[in-house]
Amino acid sequence: MNSLRKSYVFLGVLACVASAKVPAAHAAAPQEPGAKAEPAVRQLSEGEVIALSIRYNPDIASAWLNEKQAGYAVRAEEARYPFVLAANAGYTHTSSPSLARDNAGGTTVVVGQRDSFVIGSSLSKDFATGTSVSLSVQGERSTTSRAVGPLVTAGAAGTGYSLSTRLSLVQPILRGAGTRIGLAALRAAELDLNAQRQGRERLASEVVRDALTSYWELWYASQALGIEQSARAFAIAQRNEADARRAQGALSPVDVLAFDTRVASLNEQVTSAELTELQRGLELAQILGVDASSSRWRATGNPAEQPVPSVAEVERKLREQSPELEELQARLAAAEQRAQVAGDAYRPRLDLEGYVELRGLGSGSPAPAFAQVGTFGAPGAYVGLVFEAPLNGGREQTEVETARVNVQLARNQLDAARSRIRLAAARLVAQLEAAKARRSAAEQTVAIAERQLEAERARFALGASTPIQVQQAEDSVRTARLRVARARVDQVQAALALEHSVGDLAARPPAAPQSK
C-alpha cells in the first residue's frame, strides 16, 4: 500500500485446476439469441478508487466547503478594522415664537424663522487595541429672520456661515482594551481554520480507507467468483470424462450421477458468487459517490505483501502525525483562545474620551469662517471618562466558567486519545502480523491440498478411489484458495487501518474535488 499500482491484470477463466493457482476473474459467457445482455464490466485499479473517492465523495466535498468557509471567516476578521468614510447633508427650517416690545411700550408675540443648510463628512477607524479615532468636518449656512407684527415697526434678518473640524479619540480602559481582546476573533478564526483543515484531512483519510477496504472486498468477491467458475469448469470436464468412461463400461451410471450433482452444486456457488460481486461493487460505488448501475465493477489490483513495522515505530508515528490527535490539538487551541476573552462583553466599561476642535464663523460670507479655522482663532478641547457597569451580574462569570469547561473537555479528549496510543499501536501491529501469518498458513494449505488432489485423481484413474473422494479433494483445494484470497485481503485491510491511524493515508491525497 506504500505505492499505487496502476497496471491492469487481465483475468480469465481457467478450465483446469492444475493450470490455475488463483483465477482473478472470469470471461463473459456467450449470449444466447434473445437473452438479456450482461452489463459491461469496468476494471478498477487501486489508484482509480482513490482518485474517485477524493473527487466525488460528498463527505469530502462538504469538508472542503467547511474549510473554505472557515477561510472566509479569517479573511473577514483580517478586514475587521477598516477606514470608514461617512458623509451627510441636510436642510432644516424652524419657526420660533418669542416675546417682543411694541412701539406702545407693551409686549407682543413675534415669530422668528431660521433656515439651515448643513453638509459634513467624517473619516474614522477602529484599532485592535480598542482605540477609536475619527476626524470630522462640518459646514453650515443659516439664515434667520423675525416677523414684523402690526405694532412692530422693524424686523431683523441675517445670513451666517460656520465651519467646524473635530479630531476625536476613545480609548477603552476595561472592557475591550488591548489586542488580547481586539485580535481574539482573528486568532479564533485562524484556529478554527486549522481545526477544519485537520478535520478535513482526517475525514479524507477515513474515506480513502473505507473506499480501499471496500475495493479489496470487491477484489475478494471477484477472486471467489473466479475460483468457483474454475471449479465448475473443471467439474464439467470431469463429468464429460466420466460419461465417456460410462459409455465404455468403465464407470457405473451412479458414479456419473455423483459428477452431475457436483456440477449442479457448483452452479449454485457461481450464482451466489456473482451476486456477492455485484453487491460489493454497489457498496464501493456508494462510498465513492458515483453511479455504478450501468456497469459491473471488478477489482484488478494485486494485494502486495505488507511489511510489519515495530510497535515503537507505530507509536512514534501516532504521536507525531495521527490525524485524530492533530484535530483534537487544534480544537483544544481554539477552546483555549475563546476562554481567554470569555465574558469580556459583560465587564464594566471605563473609556477615556477626548477631542480637539476648531470653529469658525462668518456673517454674510464664508471666508471669515475659513480664516478663523485656519488661524486657530476659536479652538476647543475636551477630555473625560465614561463608566458603565451592570447592576446585577452573573452572566460574565457564567460565560467564563462555560469556556473553562469547554477547554477541559477538549483537553480530556486529547489526553484520552494520547493514552490510547500504546494500546492502539500494539493492536494495529498484532492485526497485521496475524493477517500475515494466516496468509502464509493458507498458502501452505493450498500447496498440500493440490498435491493431495493430484494423488487422488491418480488413484481414481487406477480404480483405487471413488468420485466422492476426488470431489472432496477438489473441495479442499477450492476452500484453501478462498482462504488464501481472504487472508491476502485481511492483510491489506489491516495495513490500511494502520496507515490511516498513523496519518500516512491523510498525507497522500487530498486534492480539491471537481464537479461531476
Protein Blocks (a to p, Z undefined) as FASTA:
>chain_A
ZZccfbdcdddddfbfklpcbdcbdcdddddehiacddddddddfklmmmmmmmmmmklm
mmmmmmmmmmmmmmmmmmmmccdddddddddddddddddddfkopacddddddddddddd
ddddddfkopacddddddddddddddddfkbcbdcddddddddddddddddfkeoiajkl
mmmmmmmmmmmmmmmmmmmmmmmmmmmmmmmmmmmmmmmmmmmmmmmmmmmmmmmmmmmm
mmmmmmnopacfklmmmmmmmmmmmmmmmmmmmmmmmmmmmmmmmmnopafklbccddfb
dcdddddddfklmmmmmmmmpmklmmmmmmmmmmmmmmmmgoklmgccdddddddddddd
dehiaklmmmmmmnopagcddddddddddfbghjlmmmmmmmmmmmmmmmmmmmmmmmmm
mmmmmmmmmmmmmmmmmmmmmmmmmmmmmmmmmmmmmmmmnopacfklmmmmmmmmmmmm
mmmmmmmmmmmmmmmmmmmmnommmmmmmccdddZZ
